[in-house]
Amino acid sequence: MATQAQADQLEQRLIDFAVRVIKLSAAIPKTTAGKRIANQLLRSGTSPAPNYGEARAAESHDDFKHKLGIALKELNETRIWLRILWQSELIKPDLLSEIMDENLQLSRILTASIRTAKRTGLPRSMANEK
């Protein structure tokens, strides 16, 4: 189970990821396709951080798992938009590789957290609040 410090660290990583997505979205060319991709990327890429924050304040174990799942789905969608950017060459690939790697790492962390939550019950942070 994650400690409070680990949960805080993950939340900060998700916030940092959202900031990187904001900056990346602003750098996408303002073509019709570019605007569409930037908007979608901005929506999905900034969503995991607040959804994780909501999960940390969940009212129940099921609510916790559900909100973690939403955060993971948004990361998965962001991964697809990043791949579309990569293949369309609207942004230089070297500008995408680090954010794509961070997306993968965050997705793996949330996947492991969901699996743990399904096996063990309440996360420590919620158990301490009860």
C-alpha positions in Angstrom: 0.0 0.0 0.0 1.1 3.5 -0.7 2.2 5.7 2.1 1.0 9.3 2.3 4.4 10.5 1.0 4.1 8.1 -2.0 0.6 9.3 -2.8 1.7 12.9 -2.5 4.6 12.2 -4.9 2.3 10.5 -7.4 -0.1 13.4 -7.3 2.7 15.8 -7.9 3.9 13.7 -10.9 0.4 13.8 -12.3 0.3 17.6 -11.9 3.7 18.0 -13.5 2.5 15.8 -16.4 -0.6 18.0 -16.8 1.7 21.1 -17.0 3.8 19.4 -19.6 0.7 18.6 -21.6 -0.5 22.2 -21.4 2.9 23.4 -22.7 2.9 20.8 -25.5 -0.6 21.7 -26.5 0.4 25.3 -26.9 3.2 24.3 -29.2 1.1 22.3 -31.6 0.6 24.2 -35.0 -2.7 26.1 -35.2 -4.0 24.1 -38.2 -7.5 22.6 -38.2 -6.0 19.2 -37.3 -3.6 20.7 -34.8 -6.3 22.6 -33.0 -8.4 19.5 -32.7 -5.5 17.3 -31.4 -4.4 20.1 -29.0 -7.9 20.4 -27.5 -8.3 16.6 -27.1 -4.8 16.2 -25.7 -5.3 19.1 -23.3 -8.6 17.6 -22.0 -7.3 14.1 -21.5 -3.8 15.0 -20.4 -4.9 17.4 -17.6 -7.6 15.1 -16.3 -5.6 12.4 -14.5 -4.3 14.7 -11.7 -7.6 16.0 -10.5 -9.1 12.5 -10.8 -6.3 11.1 -8.7 -7.0 13.8 -6.2 -10.6 12.8 -6.1 -9.6 9.2 -5.6 -7.5 10.1 -2.6 -10.6 11.7 -1.1 -12.9 8.9 -2.1 -16.0 8.1 0.0 -15.7 4.4 -0.3 -13.4 1.7 -1.6 -15.5 1.3 -4.7 -15.4 5.0 -5.3 -11.6 5.0 -4.9 -11.1 2.2 -7.5 -13.6 3.9 -9.9 -11.8 7.2 -9.8 -8.4 5.6 -10.2 -9.8 3.8 -13.2 -11.0 7.1 -14.7 -7.5 8.6 -14.2 -6.0 5.6 -16.0 -8.5 5.8 -18.9 -7.6 9.4 -19.4 -3.8 8.5 -19.4 -4.6 5.8 -22.0 -6.4 8.3 -24.2 -3.6 10.8 -23.8 -1.1 8.1 -24.9 -3.2 7.7 -28.1 -3.2 11.4 -28.8 0.6 11.5 -28.2 1.1 8.7 -30.7 -1.1 10.5 -33.3 1.1 13.6 -32.8 4.2 11.5 -33.2 3.0 9.8 -36.4 1.6 13.0 -37.9 4.9 14.8 -37.3 3.0 18.0 -36.1 5.6 18.0 -33.3 9.2 16.9 -33.6 9.5 13.3 -32.2 12.4 14.3 -29.8 10.0 16.7 -28.1 7.5 13.8 -27.5 9.7 11.0 -26.3 10.0 12.1 -22.6 6.3 12.9 -22.1 5.4 9.6 -23.8 7.7 7.8 -21.4 6.2 9.6 -18.4 2.7 8.7 -19.6 3.7 5.0 -19.7 5.3 5.1 -16.2 2.2 6.9 -14.7 -0.1 4.4 -16.4 1.8 1.5 -15.0 1.7 3.0 -11.5 -2.0 3.5 -11.7 -2.6 0.0 -13.1 -0.6 -1.5 -10.2 -2.6 0.7 -7.7 -5.9 -0.5 -9.1 -4.8 -4.1 -8.9 -3.6 -3.7 -5.3 -6.9 -1.9 -4.4 -8.9 -4.8 -5.9 -6.9 -7.3 -3.8 -6.5 -5.6 -0.5 -9.4 -3.3 0.3 -9.1 0.3 1.5 -5.8 2.1 0.8 -3.9 3.1 3.9 -4.6 6.8 3.3 -8.4 6.1 3.5 -8.1 3.6 6.4 -6.3 6.3 8.4 -9.1 8.7 7.8 -11.9 6.3 9.0 
